[in-house]
Amino acid sequence: MLIKINRFISRFSSEFLFVLQMAEPTLQEIFGNNVTQDASTITIAKNDLPSLTASATNTGESLLVAINLKALENLTQANFDENLDQSVYVEAGLSSFVNRGAENASYRTDQLTVNLAKLDTDSTINPDNY
């Protein structure tokens, strides 16, 4: 968030003018302080991801969940509602249970919903629009 402060002091009064300009969330806000990118790669530090025990053998699913949990911290609906430059927000849903497998074992099902918002000009999801 950028806050510009213009200060005008006259002989008789002081006046403060605050101009609030919102910007698209930064890579660091979404993926953590140590994220870097170049033209062909993005590097996300595992120690920036919440609840992840970093190892050389983390599964793709565990990394995807950790990235979504990190996004949940700053890509909130409240921030989305306040910032027209934010196009994505993540929200937690309700937990439930489902029975799976031959043994009918009970699995907990947790929800994270990623919401994508753009002007209604196309019916497909294109990452370049966000």
C-alpha positions in Angstrom: 0.0 0.0 0.0 1.4 3.3 -1.0 0.5 6.4 1.1 1.5 9.7 -0.3 1.5 12.5 2.2 1.4 16.1 1.0 1.9 18.6 3.8 1.0 22.2 3.5 1.8 24.5 6.3 0.7 28.1 6.2 1.2 30.8 8.8 -2.3 30.2 10.1 -3.0 26.5 9.6 -1.6 23.0 8.9 -3.4 20.7 6.5 -2.6 17.1 5.8 -3.7 15.4 2.6 -3.6 11.6 2.4 -3.9 10.0 -1.0 -4.3 6.3 -0.8 -3.4 4.3 -3.8 -3.9 0.5 -3.8 -1.8 -1.7 -6.1 -1.9 -5.3 -7.2 -0.6 -7.6 -4.5 3.2 -8.2 -4.8 4.8 -11.5 -5.3 6.1 -11.3 -1.7 2.6 -10.7 -0.3 1.3 -13.8 -2.2 4.3 -16.2 -2.0 6.5 -15.0 0.8 9.5 -12.6 1.3 12.0 -14.8 -0.5 10.2 -15.4 -3.8 12.0 -14.5 -7.0 11.2 -14.7 -10.7 12.8 -14.3 -14.0 11.5 -14.7 -17.5 11.3 -18.5 -17.2 11.1 -19.5 -13.6 9.6 -18.7 -10.2 11.4 -19.7 -7.0 9.4 -19.9 -3.8 11.2 -20.6 -0.6 9.6 -23.5 1.3 10.4 -21.8 4.6 8.0 -19.0 3.6 5.1 -21.4 3.2 2.9 -21.9 6.3 2.7 -25.3 8.0 5.0 -27.0 5.5 7.8 -29.1 6.8 10.4 -28.4 4.1 12.2 -31.4 2.7 13.7 -32.6 -0.6 10.8 -35.0 -0.9 7.7 -32.7 -0.4 4.9 -33.9 -2.6 3.3 -31.8 -5.3 0.1 -31.9 -3.4 1.7 -30.7 -0.1 3.4 -27.8 -2.0 0.1 -26.8 -3.7 -1.7 -26.8 -0.3 1.1 -24.7 1.3 1.1 -22.2 -1.6 -2.7 -21.9 -1.2 -2.4 -21.4 2.5 0.1 -18.7 2.0 -2.2 -17.0 -0.5 -5.0 -17.2 2.0 -3.0 -14.9 4.3 -3.1 -11.8 2.0 -5.5 -12.6 -0.8 -8.5 -12.2 1.4 -12.0 -11.2 0.3 -11.7 -8.1 2.6 -8.6 -7.0 0.7 -10.3 -7.9 -2.6 -13.3 -5.7 -1.7 -11.1 -2.7 -0.9 -8.6 -3.0 -3.8 -9.9 -3.0 -7.4 -6.4 -4.0 -8.6 -6.7 -7.4 -6.8 -8.3 -10.0 -9.0 -7.9 -13.1 -6.9 -9.0 -14.0 -3.4 -8.8 -17.3 -1.4 -11.3 -18.3 1.2 -11.6 -21.3 3.5 -14.7 -23.4 3.2 -16.4 -25.8 5.6 -14.8 -29.1 6.5 -16.7 -32.3 6.0 -16.1 -36.1 5.9 -16.3 -38.6 3.1 -15.9 -42.4 3.2 -13.4 -43.8 0.8 -11.9 -47.1 -0.3 -12.9 -50.7 0.3 -12.6 -50.3 4.0 -14.9 -47.2 3.9 -12.4 -45.2 5.9 -13.5 -41.8 7.0 -11.5 -38.9 5.5 -11.7 -35.3 6.5 -12.3 -33.0 3.5 -11.1 -29.3 3.9 -11.9 -26.7 1.3 -9.9 -23.7 0.0 -11.7 -21.8 -2.7 -9.6 -19.7 -5.2 -11.9 -17.0 -6.7 -10.9 -15.3 -10.0 -12.5 -12.0 -10.9 -12.1 -10.1 -14.2 -14.3 -8.0 -16.5 -16.7 -10.3 -18.3 -15.0 -10.3 -21.8 -14.1 -13.9 -22.2 -15.4 -17.3 -21.1 -12.1 -19.0 -20.4 -9.6 -18.7 -17.6 -6.4 -17.1 -18.9 -3.7 -16.4 -16.3 -2.6 -13.3 -18.2 -5.9 -11.7 -17.2 -5.1 -11.7 -13.5 
